[in-house]
Amino acid sequence: MAAPGEQHWPDGAFLDVALSAVRTEERQGCIERLEAFVEQHRARLEELLHAYGPGSRPASHGR
């Protein structure tokens, strides 16, 4: 995971993809809710990213 204020996708492409899954009427406040979720679950998300993200053993097998 990127440190707070650092982005893996600085062009915002990831956010565009994530928001495309959210209904238009539900988008207001979505970014703030996502930020709050990440802050609340940062340790677990970092653990999962380390275990399964880029450079991990499963990722090296294309999964």
FILUMNU-174978 format. One record per atom (N, C-alpha, C): z, x, y. Coordinates in steps of 0.1 Angstrom, whole numbers, padded with zeros to 4 digits, always signed. Example, Ala and Ser with C-alpha at 12.3 -4.5 7.8 and 13.67 -1.06 7.14 Angstrom:
% FILUMNU-174978
+0078+0132-0057
+0078+0123-0045
+0078+0132-0033
+0071+0128-0022
+0071+0137-0011
+0079+0129+0000
//
This chain:
% FILUMNU-174978
+0000+0008-0012
+0000+0000+0000
+0000+0009+0012
-0006+0004+0022
-0006+0011+0035
+0007+0009+0042
+0011+0019+0049
+0023+0018+0057
+0021+0008+0068
+0032+0002+0073
+0030-0008+0083
+0022-0002+0095
+0012-0010+0099
+0004-0005+0110
-0009+0002+0105
-0009+0006+0092
-0020+0014+0087
-0028+0004+0078
-0041+0004+0078
-0049-0005+0070
-0058+0002+0060
-0059-0003+0048
-0069+0003+0038
-0083-0001+0042
-0084-0013+0048
-0097-0018+0053
-0096-0021+0068
-0098-0010+0076
-0096-0011+0090
-0106-0020+0097
-0117-0023+0090
-0127-0032+0096
-0124-0047+0095
-0113-0050+0088
-0108-0063+0086
-0115-0071+0075
-0124-0064+0067
-0131-0071+0056
-0122-0077+0046
-0111-0071+0043
-0102-0077+0033
-0096-0090+0038
-0092-0090+0051
-0086-0102+0056
-0097-0113+0056
-0109-0110+0060
-0120-0120+0059
-0121-0127+0045
-0121-0118+0035
-0122-0123+0021
-0109-0131+0018
-0098-0126+0021
-0085-0134+0018
-0085-0147+0025
-0089-0148+0038
-0089-0161+0045
-0100-0170+0040
-0110-0165+0034
-0121-0174+0029
-0116-0183+0018
-0105-0179+0012
-0099-0187+0001
-0089-0198+0007
-0087-0198+0020
-0077-0207+0026
-0085-0218+0034
-0081-0230+0032
-0087-0241+0039
-0086-0239+0054
-0096-0243+0061
-0096-0241+0076
-0083-0247+0082
-0079-0259+0078
-0068-0266+0084
-0054-0259+0080
-0055-0250+0071
-0043-0242+0067
-0042-0228+0072
-0053-0224+0079
-0053-0210+0084
-0044-0206+0095
-0040-0216+0103
-0031-0213+0114
-0018-0207+0109
-0014-0196+0113
-0002-0189+0108
-0003-0182+0095
-0015-0182+0089
-0017-0176+0076
-0014-0161+0077
-0020-0154+0087
-0018-0140+0088
-0003-0136+0089
+0004-0144+0097
+0019-0142+0099
+0026-0144+0086
+0022-0154+0078
+0029-0157+0065
+0026-0145+0055
+0013-0140+0055
+0010-0129+0047
+0018-0117+0051
+0019-0114+0063
+0027-0102+0068
+0042-0104+0064
+0047-0116+0065
+0061-0118+0061
+0063-0116+0046
+0053-0121+0038
+0053-0120+0024
+0053-0105+0020
+0044-0097+0026
+0044-0083+0023
+0057-0076+0026
+0062-0079+0038
+0075-0073+0041
+0086-0076+0032
+0086-0089+0027
+0097-0093+0018
+0095-0087+0004
+0083-0084+0000
+0080-0080-0014
+0074-0066-0014
+0075-0058-0003
+0068-0045-0002
+0071-0036-0014
+0083-0035-0019
+0087-0026-0030
+0079-0030-0042
+0079-0042-0046
+0072-0047-0058
+0057-0045-0057
+0052-0048-0045
+0037-0047-0043
+0033-0032-0044
+0042-0023-0039
+0039-0009-0040
+0039-0004-0054
+0049-0009-0062
+0050-0006-0076
+0037-0011-0083
+0033-0023-0081
+0021-0028-0088
+0009-0021-0084
+0007-0017-0071
-0004-0010-0066
-0005+0004-0073
+0007+0010-0074
+0008+0023-0080
+0004+0022-0095
+0009+0012-0102
+0006+0010-0116
-0008+0006-0119
-0014-0002-0111
-0027-0008-0114
-0038-0006-0104
-0035+0000-0092
-0044+0002-0082
-0053+0014-0083
-0061+0018-0073
-0069+0030-0074
-0062+0042-0078
-0068+0049-0088
-0062+0061-0093
-0053+0059-0104
-0050+0047-0108
-0041+0044-0119
-0048+0045-0132
-0040+0045-0143
-0046+0046-0156
-0056+0035-0159
-0051+0022-0157
-0060+0011-0159
-0073+0011-0151
-0071+0016-0138
-0083+0016-0130
-0093+0027-0134
-0088+0037-0141
-0097+0047-0146
-0106+0042-0157
-0102+0031-0163
-0110+0025-0174
-0119+0013-0168
-0119+0012-0155
-0127+0001-0149
-0121-0013-0150
-0108-0014-0152
-0101-0027-0153
-0092-0029-0142
//
